[in-house]
Amino acid sequence: MPKSDEKTTIESTLQSFWGFDSLRSYQKAPVKDLLEGHDVIALLPTGGGKSLCFQLPALMRGGLCLVISPLIALMEDQTNQLKLLGARSAALTGSLGRDGIDRVLENARVGGLEFLYMSPERLKDPLFIARAENLDVRTIAIDEAHCISQWGHDFRPEFRNIRDLRDIYPEAVMGAYTATATETVLEDIARQLKLSDARIHKASMRRDNLSYEVSTWGDTESELLDLAKDLSGNAGAGLVYVKTRNEADRWAERMKAVGISATSFHAGLETKFKQRRQRDWISNKVNVMACTSAFGMGIDKPDVRWVIHAGAPVNLESYVQEAGRAGRDGKPARCVLFQGDKERKKVQENIESQFPDIKIVRDLYQTVANQGSIAIGDVPTSPSKFNLKEASLKIKCSTFQAKASLRLLERANYFNVIETPRTTLGTLRWLGGRSQVLNPKNHHTDIVAEWLMRNSVNDAPTLTSPKKLGVAIGLKEEIIEVTLRALDAQGRIEWTPNAAEYSIVWHSARIKAANIVLPPPIYDDRKVNAAEKWLSIQQFINLDDCRSLFIESYFDTGQESSSPCGVCDNCTWNKSTAKSSLIKSLENSAPSGIDAFTLIRTVPPGHRVHISKLLREMLDSQQIRTIGTTVFSIS
């Protein structure tokens, strides 16, 4: 095809399906190369239209495009968007059932689909394997491709199943796409996918409309809550990223208690509750989503005006990806990260727990064997059962360390781990006392709380389940599940669901625990990598220079800007101007003075630690005086 005709065809297809007149500058080369049959690896900014870079050329190449994606939400969102555009697409998910999956694959076989989305795990499904060779696959796209690399921040070993597609479809072109990969990760992607001759495209990570701020001053919880209240009332929709499911529920309750329209989202919710909460937030029925990292991928909401982090993620890649969900419409948006000493130490401890001492790993292996009654030399023909909580108590380690040990043993190929559905049983303890006045039967939380208050025995913990409580109270099991989490988040009960159990698939003979060895790529190398990544985000937090320039330098795309962003907290901080403003405020407040904390909170969160230091300098140089926490000017 002549180059001019090719350009015309790209633009006409783009216009007819997507309604765009032209591609963004950094999309043009990846689209052109994939269309012409070259393998592609593309690093593009979050919200930069990665999916279009494979959907457009795949549509033009004809045949079927297999899209490998890590999240069901991401698959469903993109297939729905493609259907709205008029492209024939489907996603292979467990919700279809075996018959439904078979029907989709048959439709793909007879040419009824242009796009077929699936997880990397689905590539090992016998239903897919049986039909794979009869599919007219001409394009293979890997979304969130950093998941294939053990150096990536979301490493998924199952992603390595993808390379087998090369043998099944040797003529197909392959594209790998990510928004968060260092040079090391990009090289590993190419190696894992056997893309030795791939065209590599790297766009600048600069998002000029995002202003990054970091606050290490004050109490994280109170400072975050004040900012969320202010932004939700004035700036529009936002996200609050937290570390755990309980924190997501607790933060949603705290925000609602101060009048913020908020809900929570995490992996522990039933699918229908996830979908409802996601729809409510996208449609602006709910203003703020308190969420874990499980929320965000595949969520198409361009008008997110702010993203707050309660503590730093474990690496800069995760932070850039999560913060990058703000301002996808190109309008100004704020990304504020709060980190106090408590949050920093907690995350650091969790990182260290991912790499338990080898003694813990060996003890865990021994406990797995003991629970399954597996003798040395045996290779069980059926999976053995494993209870994580029981094991952690036995070997005197945290459940976090026990789970990390289990995954390390799996990565070292001692066995495979299958997580079975979480048991519905849990330990429940009423904490609300006996004289609390409850709002009778106006809300599910009140109905359940009143029943628990009247029926709990001496506030002692009891073993129960949402189903059992639902029968007793007269509410659906799903409602009880959500209500128990809400009451736990409010501090009115302690609700601890029993830990999930696991099935262990032994594909080699059990050995002596003392002989367990973890190869450097599984343990030592990854431990060093995790420490380096944690150091990088701490450098970002403690930075005095432009934060956008630091992010660009970290990803080393070769497209770095030489000019500061002009909008982050460091770029907008001016000590001389701040000092003049402080002096003026104190002079205007004379003779009563101003409370120091009130004074510090008059500036944005990213400037508060600077103002605190400046006040100390002014006090030491006798430019101001204090009585208690009240600050006065010295005329």
N, C-alpha and C positions, 0 to 999 in steps of 0.2 A: 504493500500500500504506500503510495507517495506520501511524503511527510505532510504536505498541505492537506491531503485528503484525510490523513490520520487525525490531524488537529481538528478539522471540521467535524469528523465523526465523534471525537471525544466531546467536543463542545455541544453538539446537537443531542447526544445521549444524556449529557449532564443536564441540559436544559429541559429535555422532554420528561426525564424521570424525577430529577431533584429540583428543577426550577431555578438552578443557578446559572448565571451567565458565564462564569469562569471559575477555575480552580484557584485556590490560594497558591502563592508562589512556591511554597515548599511541598505542595501536593503534586505538582506537575511531573517532576522527574520520577517519583515512585509509581505513579499511574502509567506513565509512558513505558517505563521499563517492564512492568508486569504485563502490560498489553502486548509488548513485543516479544514476550517469552523468556525474559530474564528473571531469575530468582532475585528476590528483594528482601533486604532487612532495613526497616525504617524506624528511626527514633524521632517521634514527633511530640510536640507539647500536649499536655492534658487538655482536652477540649479542642484539639487541633484538627479534628476530622480524619482520624486514622481509618475508621471503617470505610469511608468513601474511597480511600486509596486502594482498597482491594475490591470493593463492591462494584465500582464503575468499570475497571478493566475486566473483571470476571464476567460481568453482564455482556460486555462486548466480545469476549473470547468465546462465549457460547458454552454448551455442555453444562456440567454441574460444578459448582464451587463448594468444596467442603470447608467449613469454617470451624476451627477448633477453638473453643472458648472455655474459660475456667469457671464461669458462674452461670447458673440457670437464669437469673434475672437479666444478665447481659444478653444471653441468647434470645430470650423471649422478647426483650425490648427491641433488639435489632430485627428479628423476624417480623414482628408486628409492624415496624416502620417500613420494611421492604414490601410487605403486603399492601400497605397504604399507598406506596409508590407504584404498585402494579407489577412488582416482581414476585415470582412464585417461590416461596420460601417456607421452610419448616424447621423445627428444632426437635431433636430426639431427647426427650426427658422422661424420667420415671413416671411422671403423671399420666403419660399416654397408656401405660400398661403394655404388656407384651404384644397383644393384638394390635394396638395402636402404633407401636414402633414398627411392627411388620408391615402395616399398611403404608406408612410413610416411606419405608425403604423400597417397597414395591412401586410406589408412585415415582420415586427417584429413579428406579431402574428403567421405567418405561419413558423417561424424559419429561415427567410432569413437574419437576422442580428445577430451579436455577441455583438455589442456595440451600444447603443442608447444614445446620448448626448442630454440634455435638460436643460433649466434654471429652477430654483425652481418655478417661476411663471407658467410655463407650466404644472406643476402638477395639477393645478386647471382648466386647459382647458377641457371643456366638451368632446372634441374629445379624449383626453387621458383617461379621467375618464371612458368613454364608453368602452374602449378596455383594460383598465389596468388589469382586472382580468383574461384576456385571454392570457397574456404575460408570457412566461416561464422565469421569472426573478430569477436568482440564485445568482447574485452578485449586490450590490448597492454601488457605489463609490461616495463620495462627495469631489470634488476638491475645494481648497481654503475654507476649512471647518471653518476657523475662522469667516467667514461671518455669521455664525449662532448665534454667541455669541454677546450679547449687549456690552460685554467688549472687543470684537475684534475691530481692527482698520478699518474694512470695513463692519460693521454690516448691514445685509440685512434682515429685518423682514420676507421676503418671504421664506428665507431658512428654517424657522420653519415648512413649509409645508412638509418637507422631512420626519419628524417623522411619518406622516400618512402612509408612505410606509411600515412601520413595520406591520400595520394591514392587508395590502393587500398582502404582501409577507412575512409571518411569518417564512418561512424556508430559506429565502435568507440571505446571509452573508453580513455585511455592513462594509465598510472601510471609514474613514474620514482622509483627508490629508491636511496638511498646512505647510508652510515654516516660518510662523510668528505667533507664539502663546505663550503667557506666561503660567505659570502653572494654573493661574486662568481661562484663556480662554480654556485650554485643559479640565479642570474640567467641564466648562459650556458646551462645545461641547458634552461631555459624557452625561451630564444631559439632554440636549435638544434633543439628538438623542436616548435617552433611551439605552445607551450602558454601562450598569452597569458592565458587565463582559468583557469589551473589553480589548484586549492586547494593552498596550500603549508602543510605541517605540519612543525614542527621540535620535536623532543623534546630534553630535556637530555642532554648527553653524559656526565653524571656516572655513574660506575660505583662505587658506594660500597664494593663488596667488593674493589676493586683497590687495592693500595698501590704507588705509583710511587716508585722509587728511582733515583738517578743517582750514579755513582761516576767521578770524574776522578782518583782517587788510585792510585798504583802502576802496575805493569805489567798491562795489560788482559788478556793471555793467561793469566798465572798466577792473577790474581785471579778471572777468570771460571771457570777450571777448578776452583779450590778451591770456589767457590760451587756450581757444577753438581754436584760430587761430594757436597757436603753436602745439597743440595736433592733430588737424585735418590734419596738414601738415606732421607730423612726426610719429604719433602713430596709425593712422587708424580711424575706425568708432567709433562714440560716440553718447551719448545722453545728452541733456541739459534739466533737469527737472525744470519746472516753475509752477506757481500757477494757472494761469487763461488762458482761450482761447486767449484773446487779447495779453497776454504776450508771448504765444507760437508763434503767428504770428509775433509779434514785434521782438522777438529774432531771428527768422528765417530771417527776413528782415535785421536786423543789421549784422548778420553773413555773409549774402550774400554780403552786402555792403563792407565788408573788404576782400572779395575773398574766403570765406568759402563756400563749396558746402553744402547747408542746405535747409531743408524744415520744415514744422510744422505739428503737429498731435494733434487733440483734439476732444472731443465728438460733437462739433458743425459742423463738416465737413460732407458733404454728403458721403454716403457709398462708392461710386465709387472713390471719391478723397482720402478717407482713404486707400482704397485698393491699389490704384496706388502709393501713397506716401510710404506706408509700403513696397510694392514690390521694389520700387526704392532704399530704404534704405537697405533692406535685400540683394539686389543684388549688393550693393556698387555703384549704379549709383549716389546716394546722400550719402555724407559722414556723415552728422550730422543731427539728428532729435531733434528739439526743441519741447518739448511735455509736456502735463499735465500728471497726474497719470493715465489717460485713456489709455495710451500707455504702452505696455510692457508685460502684461499677455498673454501667449500663443505664444509669438514671439520667434521663434527658430533661433537665430542668435548667434552662439558660439563665434564669433571673435570680440565682442564689447570690445574695448581696454580701454575705459574710460567712466565714467558717472559723470557729473557735476550737482550739485543742486544749483539753484539760491534761496537761503533761505532754511531753514530746513522744512521738513514735520512736521505735527502736532504730530507725535509719532515716536519712534524708529523702530517699526515694519514696517511702510511704508518706512522708509529710508533704512532698511536692504533689503527689497524686491526690491526696485527700484535700489539701488546700486548693488544688487546682479545680475543684468542683465549683468554686465561686466564680462569678463573672463570665460565664461562657457566652453571654450576649455581647461581650466586649465593653460593657459599661463598668465604671469603677466598682471595686469590691474589696473588702477587708479580710485579711487572714491573720488572726491573732493567736499566738501560742503562749500559754501560761505555763511556767514551770517553777515550782518552789523546790527547796531541798528535799522535802518529803516525796514529791513526785519523781524527782531525779533518782533518788536512792532506790525507790521501789522498782522502777523500770530497770535500773542497773542490776538489782538483785534477780529480777526475772530473766534477764539476759544470761547472767551467770548460771542460773538454774537450768538453762537449756543444755548446759554441758556439765552434767554431774560428774563427780569423781568416778574413776573406773571401778572402784569398789562397789559403789551404788549400782552401776550398770550390771556388774557381775551378780550382785545380790538379787537384782530384779530378774535377771535371767534364771537364776536358781529358783526364785519364787514362782515364775511362770511355769517352770517344769514341775515344781511341787504341786501347784494347784491343779495341773493337768495329769498328775500321777505318771509322769513320763520318765522312764529310766534312761540312763546314759546308753547311747547307741540306738535307741528306739527312734523310728520315724512314724508318728501316728498317721493313720490313714484318714482320720476325720479331725476337724478342728477341735482344739481344746479350749476350755473356758478360762477366762482370766478376769479377776476382780481387782481393779486398780486401787480402790480405797483400802481394801484389805491388805494388799501388797505393800502400800506405803506405810501402813501401821506396823507391818511385820518387820520391814527393813529400816524403820525409823527415818523416813525422809518425807518431804512434802509430796503431795499428789502431783504437783507441777514437775518435780524432779523425776518421779516415777514415770509419768507420761513421756517426758523427754527421753528417759532411758529406753523406754519401749520403742520410740521412734528411731533412736540411734541403732538399736539392735535390728530393727526392720531394714534400715538403710544399709546396714552391713550384711544383709541377706541371711541372717540367722533364722528368720521366719517372717511371715506376712501377718499384718494386724488388720482385723476387720472390726470396726466399731459397731456394736449392736445397738438397737434403739434404746434410749434412756428409759429405765424403769419408771413407772408412774408413782412409785412409792417414795416417801420422803419423811423427814422428821419435822414436826410442827410444834412450836411452843408459843403460847400466848404471852405477850409482854405488856398488854395495854392496861393491866390492873382491873379492879372490880367496880370502881365508882365512876368510870368515864361515861360522860353523857354522849350517847351516840344518836345521830340523826336517824330516826327509825324508818327503815325500809324505803329510803329515797334513792339509794344507789347501791349497786352490787357490793362495793366495799363495805358499806354500812351494814348491809344484810349479813354478810359473812362475818364481819367483825363482831356484831351483836351475838351471832350464834356461837362463835368461838369463846366469847367472854362468858357466856352462860354455861357452856358445856366443857370447857377445859378443866382439868383436875389439878388443883394446886399449882397451876402454871408449869406443870411438868411436861417435858417433851414427849410427844406421842408419835407413833408410826402410822401414817395414814396415806391417802392418795386423793387427788382432785376428784376422781370418779366416786369414791366412797363419800366424800364430803358433799358432792353434788346431789347424790341420792338423799342424803340426810337433810340438806338445806332446801332442796327443790330447785336447783339451778343446773345448767348444763356444765359438763366437765370442762369444756373450753373456757367458759366464763370463770369457773373456779380457778383454773390455772393462772389466768391473767390477774385475777383479784389477789391471789396469794402472793404473786410477785410484787404487786402494788403495795399491799400491806407490809410486806417485808421491806420494801424500799422506804416506806413511811416510818419504820421502826416500831410498828405495833405488834408484829409477830417475828419469829425466826422461822424461816421456811428453807429447808435444805434438802432438795431432791437428791435421792441416792445417786451415786456416781454411775456413769455408764459402764457397762461391762464390755468385754472384748472377746472375740474369737481369734485364736492363734492358729495359723496354718503353717505346719512344719513341712518344709520341702527338703530338709536335710536332717541327718541324725543329730539328736541332742548330744552335746559334748559336756565336759566338765566346765563349770562356771569359771574356774580359775584360768581356763584356756581362752576365754573370750578376749578378742583383740579388736579394737576399732581402728581401721586404717586412717592415716592422716587426712585424706579428702573427706572422710566422714566426721572426724572429730577435731583434730588439731588445726587443720586449715580453716575449717568453718568457724571454730572458736576465735581464731585470729581475725577472720573476716568480720565477724559480728562485733568484735571490740573496735575494729577500725571504723565500721559504719556508725557505731554509737559515738565514737570520738568526733566524727564528721558533723553529726547533728548538734553535738555540744559546741563545736566550733561555730556553727551557724548561730546558735543561741547567744554565745558570748562575743559575737562579732561587733566591731565598731564601724565597719565600712558597709557599703551597699549590699543588702541581702540578695537582691536579684543577680548582681554580678557574681556573688559567691555561688549561687545555684548554677549559673551558667558555667562557671569554672569547674564545678564538681562533675558535671556531666560531660564536659570537654567535647562539645559537638563540633568545634572548629568554626562555629558561627557566633562566637561571643561578641557582645557589644563592648565597646570601650568606655561608654558613658554610663554613669550611675543612673538608677531608675528615677530618682527625684521624688519618690512617693513613700518609700519605706520609712520606718521609724528612725533609722540612722541617717538617712538622707535629709529628713526634715528636722532633725535635732540641731539647734543652734544655741550653744551655751550662753553667748552674750545676750541674745534676744530673750532667752528664758530668764536670765538673771534680772534684766531690766523689768520684765513682766512681774517677777516676784516682788521686787522692790516697790513697784507701783501698787500692787495689790496690798502689800503690808502698810504702805503709807496711807492708802485709802481706808484701811481698817482701823487705823489708830483712833483712840488709844486702846481699843478692846483686843486687838490682835486677831490672829486666825489659827485655828487648830491645824497642826502640822499635817495630819492625815487628810483633812479637807483640802488643804493647799496642794498636796501632792496629787490628789484625785482630780484636780482641775485640768490636768493635762492627759493626753491619751495614754493607755497602758504602756506602750513602748517607750515612753519618756519618763515614766515615774521613777525608775531606779536612778536616772540621771538627776532628776529634781531632788530626790532624797540625798544624793551625794553633794549636790550643789548647796542645799540647805546646811549640811554638815560643814562644808568649806566656809560658808558665810558666817556660821556660828563660831568656828575656830578663829576666823579673822575679825571677829567682833563687829560684823556688819549687821547682825541681827542678835536678838537675845530671846530666851525662852523661859517660861514658867510652866513647869509640867510639860504638856504637849502643845501649849499655846505659843505661837511665834509672834514676836513684836519687832518692828523696825527700830533702828537706832538712828535718830535724826542727827 
